[in-house]
């Protein structure tokens, strides 16, 4: 395996000297993902909690009981359904914000709202309010998608295209280090300060993000002046319906949507099976939170190693083909092993391989394709795939898992093999259709 580029550190120093904004961008993404990954194990513990009163309000529990339903048997299904509905409701609001206001204006207000919400959740956890788990689970899922999306949009306000090609890799690595640090903080502190106080730790990181946003504001203003007022704070794209039409009409975008859908399916089946195991093995919330933090630490550690030693070399030398196929074949091997022997350790290892392969290889490969399509496809279709397709896959496969689980873990993993094969076939279609991008670009500009 090739060694990482020996000049990478020298290039980073040169970029920092030539672009002071890079330092604030690195710190911003580090703090954002670190703060999120402090919260993520708390969220996962809520999803796997055996204490139904901690997850759902008493009124909902009583309503379901009157109809013969035990909510604890449908915890993740209800939470994923709520997350999907929340994304559909908030998507138009997100579009209004990015279309009417420059990100340098609305971002500080939005982060202030995030911080206020976390303060409210901290109070709810301290008071042991019933139903805190469901609302917190959904909020964290929405916060992650929104916060990361607007982060990269803000970076587009700060850096031009040539700068982005040079510095985005460094910024991404800074985020991965933050994602690695967050679970370590949670694992260390949860036994000392308790689950609820971890939210205060995350608030500290979001305050640091807010400070970085303000430090980056002059650079965003400078770039707006260079572009002219007509480009200042330009909207990211149109409606979800326009994105759907683009996905339906373009073979490459259709293949990317299918790849996203089946990729989500692979992860969702594993996630649900893991949650069932954790619920039985770790009934205490602190122990479950610590377990999930260790899983996240391992995932992000493997992701960072792949980014340092493999991703850049693989994409530059061989293109997207191995980056899309290697994770799929690794997942196929993991599911085949689990179908033969569904041991808890193997489930955790398969989860680590699945998510690390997605973050370090598959996602960078997909993102490079969006730099080569039209601007309309880049914003409208990508927004549809990243929200409606992603959360729709979550919703569909979480209920499919509920049905498959009635037949035992082996049936879940056998079905996972079939879904992984569908994911690999979709990846093959993406590889085939992306070869026509250069020709289509020549025809468009010919």
N, C-alpha and C positions, 0 to 999 in steps of 0.2 A: 504494500500500500504506500502511496507517495507521501512524503513528509510535507507539512504545511509550508507555504511559501516563506522562506527565511526573511524576506524583505517586508513582510506584512507589518511588523511593528514599526519599521522605518517609514512605511507609507502612511501609517496611522499618525505618527508624529508630524509628518509633512502636511497631512490634511488638517490636523488640529492647528498647526501654525498658520496655514492659509485660510482656514475657515473656523473662527471661534464659535460659530453657531453649532458646529459638530459636537463640541463638548457638552453643550446644554441638551442637544438632541440625544446623545448617548445617555446622559444622566436621566432625562425624561423617560426614555423607553425602559431603562433599568428599573426606575422607581415604579413605573406603571405595572410592569409584569411582576415585579417583586411584591407589590401591594396586592395584586390579583391572586398570586399564588400563596400568599398568606391566607387569603379568604377561601380559596378553592377547597382545601381539605375540610374546612368547616362546612362548606356547602355539601360536599360529598358525604360527610358524616350525617348531615340532616337527611339526605336522600336515602341513606341506609339505616336510619334510626328505627329502633324497635318501639320507641315511645311515640305512639301515634298522636298524643296530645301535644307533644312538642312540635309536631309538623303541621297538624291541621287544627283549626279552631273548634271548640266544643260544639257549636251550633251545627257545623258541617258533619261532624262525627255523629251527632244525634240524628240528623236528617238522613244520613246514609243507613244508620242502624235501623231506623224505622222501616226501611225498605229492604232489610235483610242483607245489606252490604257491609263488609268489613274493610274500612279504608286502608288499613295496614297491608292488605293484600294487593292494593292498587297504588301504592305510594308513588313509585316512579312514573307509572303511566299517567297519573293525575298531574304530577309536577311537569312532565314533558309536554303534556297537553296545554297546561297553563303557560309554559314558556313559549310555545308556538303561537298561542293567541296573543300574548303580550307583544311578540315580535310583529305580528300582523297589525296590531293597533298602533304601535310606535313607529313603524316604518314611514307612514305619511308625515308624522311629526318631524322625524329626522330629515325627510326631504324638504320640508318647509324651512327648517333651520339652516340647512346648507345652501338653500337657494336664495334666502333673503339676507343672510348675515355672513360677513367674512369670519372665518374660523378664529382669527385672532380676537374677534369681538365676543362670539358666543361661547368659546371654549372655557374661559375663566368662570362664566356663570354656570355652565354645565358641571364643571368640576366642583364648584361650590355646592351644587345640588347633590352630587355624589357624596360629598363629605357630610352634608346634613343628613342624608339617608342613612349613612353608616352610623352616625351618632344616634339616630332613632333606633336602628337595629341593636346597637350596643345596649341601650336602655331596655329594649325588649328582652334581650338575652339575660341581662342582669335581673330583671323582674320575673324571668321564667314565664313569659306570657305564652299562653296556648296559641298555636298557629303560627308562631314566629318562623318555623322551619320552612314552610311552603313559600311564604313571601320572600324570605331571604334567598332560597334556592333560585326562584325565578328572577329576582333582582340581580343576583350575581351573574347569571347567564346573559341577561340583557346588557348589564354593565360591561362585561368583557367584550362582547361583539361591538358595541357602540364605541367604547373607549379606544380600542385598537384601530377600528376603522377611521375614526377622526384623527387619531395620531398620525397615520400615514397621509391623510389628507392635509394635515397641518405641515407635515414635512414637505409636501408638494408646494406649499406656499412659501417655504423658507429656502429650499434648494431648487435650482434649475435642473434640466435633464442631464447635462454633463456632470454636474456635481453629484446628482443622485447615483449615477453609475459608479462613481468613485467611493461614495460614503455610505450607501445603504447597507452594504455588507457589514461594515463596522457597527452601524446602528443596530442591525439585526442581532449581531453577536452580543452587544450590550444587553439587549432584551433577554436573550437566552441565559446570560449570566444572572440577570434578575430573576428569571423563572427558576433558576437553580437555587438561588439564595432564599427565596420566599418559603419553600417547603422546609428548608433547614431551620429557618427562624421559627416556623410553626412547631416543628418537631422538638425544638429546644425549649420553647416558651410555654407550650400548652399545659404542661404539668406544673408550671410555676405560677402563671397568671390566670389560667383558666381559658375556656373557649371564648367567652364573651369579650374579654379584654384583648384578644387578638384583633378584633375590629378596630380598636384604638391604634394598634400598630399599623394597620392598613391605612387609617386616616393620616398618620404621619407621612407615609409614602405618597399619598395623594396630595398632601400639602406641598411636598417637594415637587410633584408634577406641576402644580399650579405655579410655583415659583419659576420653574423652567419655562413654562408657557410665557410668562411675563418677560423673562430674559430673552426669549426668541422673538418677541413681538417686533423689535426694531428691524430685525432681519427680514421678517415678513413684510413690513412696511416698505423697506428698501426694494424688495423684489416687486412689490405692487407698483411702485413708482417706475421701475424699469419696464414693466409690462404696459403701463398706462392704466388709467382709471377704468377703462372698459374691461380689463381683465381682473380687477381687484375682487377677491372673494368670489370668483366665478363658481356657479353651482356645479355639483359633481355629476348631475344627470337627471333624467326624467323619471317617469312613474314606473312602478313595478310592472304594470301592464305592458309598457313598451319593451321592457326587458324580456318578458315572456314571449312576445312576438319575435324578438330577435333570436331567442333560444330555439323557438319552434322552426324558424326558417333557415338557420345556419347549421350545417352538419358538424362543424367543429364545436360550436357552443352546445349543441345537443349532446355530443359525446362528453364534453366537460361536465354538463349537468348530470348525466348518467353516472359518470365517474364519481362525482360528489355524492350522489344519492346512495350508491352501493358502498362507497367508502364509509359514509355515515352509518350504514347498516352493519358493517363489520364491527365498527367501534361500539355501536349501541348494544349489540348482543353481548359483547364482552363486558361492557360496563354494567349491564343489568345482572349478569351472572356473578360478577365480582361483588355487586352490592348485596346479593343474597348471601354470599359467603361471609362478607363482613358483618352483616346483621346477626348472623349466628355466632360468629367467632368473637366479635367485639361489641357487646351490648352497651358498654359505657361510651359516652360521646367523646371523652378525651382520648381513650384508646383508639377509637375509630378514626378520629382526626389525626392522631399520630401515624396510624397505618397509612392513611391516604397521603400524608405529607411525605412519607418514605417512598411511596410509589411515584409521586410527582418528582421527587428529587432524583430518583433513578431515571425517569423518562427524560428529564431535562439534562442530566449528566450525559446520557447516551447521545442526546440530540447535539449537545455542544461538541462532543468528540467527533461525531459525524460531520458537523459543520467545519471543524478545524482540519480534519484529515481527509474528507472524502467529497463533500458536496460540491465545492467550487471546482475541484479537479474533474469530477465526474461530468458536471454540466459543460465545462469548457472543452473537455476532450471528446466526450461521447454524446452530448446533447441530452434531451429529455428522456430518451427511451429507457436507459437503465434506471434513471431516477424514479420513473413511474412504475416500472415492472419489478424491481428488486423488493420494495416493500410488500407488494402483492404476493410474491412467491414466499416471502418470509412469513406473512400472515397465513398463507395456505398451509405451510408446514406446521405452524403453531396450532391451527384449528384441527389438522389431522391428528396431531399428538393428543390434543384435548379430547377428541372424539374417542380415542382409544383409552385414555386415562385422564379423566377430568379432575385432576388434583388441584387444590387451591394454589399451590406454588406455580403450577403451569399456567393457571389463569392470570396470575400477576405478571409472569414473564411475558405472556402473549400480549397483555395490555401495554407493557413497556415497549415491546417491539413494534406494536401497531402504532402507537402515538409518536414514538421517536421517528419511525420511518415516515410518517405523515409530515411532521414538523421539519425534519432535516432534509428530506429528499422529495417527496411527492408535492408538497405545497410550493417550494421554490420552483420546481419544474413547471407547475401550472401557472404560477405568477409570471414566469418569463413569457408565456404564450400571450398573456394579456397586453404585453408591451408591443406586440406585433399585429394586433387587430385594430379596427377602427376605434375612434374615441367613443362613439356611441355604444359599441359593443363593450368597450372597456369599463364604462361606468354603468350603463343601464342593465346590460345582460349580466355582468359580474355581480351587481347588487342583487339581482333576482336569484342567481345561483347561490350566492353566499348567505342569503337570508331565507327566502321561501323554500328553495330546494333543500338546503341544509336542515332547517328546522322541520320541514315536512318529512324528510327522511328520519329524523329523530322521532317524530310522532308516530309514523307508520311502524318502524321497527321496534319501538318500545312496546307497542301493543302486540306485535307479532311474537316478541319474546314471551309475553305473558301467556300466550296460547301454547308455544313450544315448550315452555317450562313445565306444563302439565305432564309431558311425556319424559321428563328427566333431562339432566344436563347433557347427556350424550346426544340427544335429539337436537338440542340447541346448537351444539358444535357441528353436527352433521349439516344442519341448515346453513351454518356459517361457512362451511366449505363451498356450498353452492353460491352463496352471496359473494364470496371472495373470487370465485371463477367469473361471475358476472362483472365484478370490479375490474379484473384483469382484461376481460374482453372489451370493456369500455375504455380502458387505458390504451389498448391496441387501436381502437378507433380514433382516439385522440392523436396518437402517434401518426396514424395514416393520414388524417385530415390536415394536421399541421404542416405537412410537407407541401401543401398547396398554398400556404400563406405567402411565400415569396413570389410565386407566379401570379397570385391574385393581386398583390401589391403592384407588380409591374403592369398588369392589365389596367388597374385602376388609374395609374399615373402615366400610362403610355400615350 
